[in-house]
Amino acid sequence: MVESDRKIGPDESSSSKPLEVTEANVSPAFLPKIIKFSELARCGDEVWIEFESQLYRLRKTKQGKLILTK
């Protein structure tokens, strides 16, 4: 499934302008897997992630922002 109104920002692309993702310019194989934070953190406002034997904490703030800490 392709989300035609999804934009990729400068951090996700080499260009400084957002890239509009459409079926015409991106195949489904290149789209990243999108998971809503609410689905990850079903029991609260934080998720612990293990990456290369290190633990990281991803949490949602009261202002609705995400913070990743080691």
C-alpha positions as a Markdown table, in Angstrom:
| # | Residue | x | y | z |
|---|---|---|---|---|
| 1 | Met | 0.0 | 0.0 | 0.0 |
| 2 | Val | 1.3 | 3.4 | -0.9 |
| 3 | Glu | 0.4 | 6.5 | 0.9 |
| 4 | Ser | 0.1 | 9.2 | -1.8 |
| 5 | Asp | 0.2 | 12.1 | 0.6 |
| 6 | Arg | 3.2 | 11.0 | 2.7 |
| 7 | Lys | 6.2 | 13.3 | 2.6 |
| 8 | Ile | 9.8 | 12.4 | 3.4 |
| 9 | Gly | 11.6 | 15.2 | 5.1 |
| 10 | Pro | 15.2 | 16.4 | 4.8 |
| 11 | Asp | 16.4 | 14.0 | 7.5 |
| 12 | Glu | 15.2 | 11.1 | 5.4 |
| 13 | Ser | 16.3 | 12.2 | 2.0 |
| 14 | Ser | 19.4 | 13.7 | 0.5 |
| 15 | Ser | 17.5 | 16.7 | -0.9 |
| 16 | Ser | 16.6 | 19.7 | 1.2 |
| 17 | Lys | 13.0 | 19.7 | -0.2 |
| 18 | Pro | 10.4 | 17.2 | 1.1 |
| 19 | Leu | 9.8 | 14.3 | -1.4 |
| 20 | Glu | 6.3 | 13.4 | -2.2 |
| 21 | Val | 5.9 | 9.7 | -2.2 |
| 22 | Thr | 3.5 | 8.5 | -5.0 |
| 23 | Glu | 3.0 | 5.2 | -6.8 |
| 24 | Ala | 4.5 | 6.8 | -9.9 |
| 25 | Asn | 7.9 | 7.6 | -8.3 |
| 26 | Val | 8.4 | 4.9 | -5.6 |
| 27 | Ser | 8.0 | 1.2 | -5.7 |
| 28 | Pro | 6.6 | -0.5 | -2.5 |
| 29 | Ala | 10.0 | -2.1 | -1.9 |
| 30 | Phe | 11.5 | 1.3 | -1.1 |
| 31 | Leu | 8.9 | 2.5 | 1.4 |
| 32 | Pro | 9.9 | 2.2 | 5.0 |
| 33 | Lys | 7.7 | 0.2 | 7.4 |
| 34 | Ile | 5.5 | 2.7 | 9.2 |
| 35 | Ile | 4.4 | 1.8 | 12.7 |
| 36 | Lys | 2.3 | 4.2 | 14.8 |
| 37 | Phe | 3.8 | 5.0 | 18.2 |
| 38 | Ser | 0.5 | 4.2 | 19.9 |
| 39 | Glu | 0.7 | 0.6 | 18.5 |
| 40 | Leu | 4.3 | 0.2 | 19.9 |
| 41 | Ala | 3.5 | 1.7 | 23.3 |
| 42 | Arg | 0.2 | 0.0 | 23.9 |
| 43 | Cys | 0.6 | 0.0 | 27.7 |
| 44 | Gly | 2.0 | 3.5 | 28.2 |
| 45 | Asp | 4.1 | 6.3 | 26.8 |
| 46 | Glu | 7.4 | 4.5 | 26.4 |
| 47 | Val | 9.1 | 1.7 | 24.5 |
| 48 | Trp | 12.5 | 0.0 | 25.3 |
| 49 | Ile | 14.4 | -0.9 | 22.2 |
| 50 | Glu | 17.4 | -3.3 | 22.1 |
| 51 | Phe | 19.9 | -2.5 | 19.3 |
| 52 | Glu | 23.3 | -4.1 | 19.1 |
| 53 | Ser | 23.2 | -5.2 | 22.7 |
| 54 | Gln | 22.4 | -1.6 | 23.9 |
| 55 | Leu | 19.1 | -0.5 | 25.4 |
| 56 | Tyr | 17.4 | 2.6 | 24.3 |
| 57 | Arg | 14.3 | 4.3 | 25.7 |
| 58 | Leu | 11.8 | 6.0 | 23.3 |
| 59 | Arg | 9.2 | 8.0 | 25.2 |
| 60 | Lys | 6.5 | 10.4 | 24.4 |
| 61 | Thr | 6.6 | 13.8 | 26.3 |
| 62 | Lys | 3.6 | 15.7 | 27.6 |
| 63 | Gln | 4.0 | 18.1 | 24.7 |
| 64 | Gly | 3.6 | 15.2 | 22.2 |
| 65 | Lys | 7.2 | 14.9 | 21.2 |
| 66 | Leu | 9.4 | 11.8 | 21.1 |
| 67 | Ile | 12.7 | 11.5 | 23.0 |
| 68 | Leu | 15.2 | 8.7 | 22.4 |
| 69 | Thr | 17.8 | 8.1 | 25.2 |
| 70 | Lys | 20.5 | 5.6 | 25.7 |
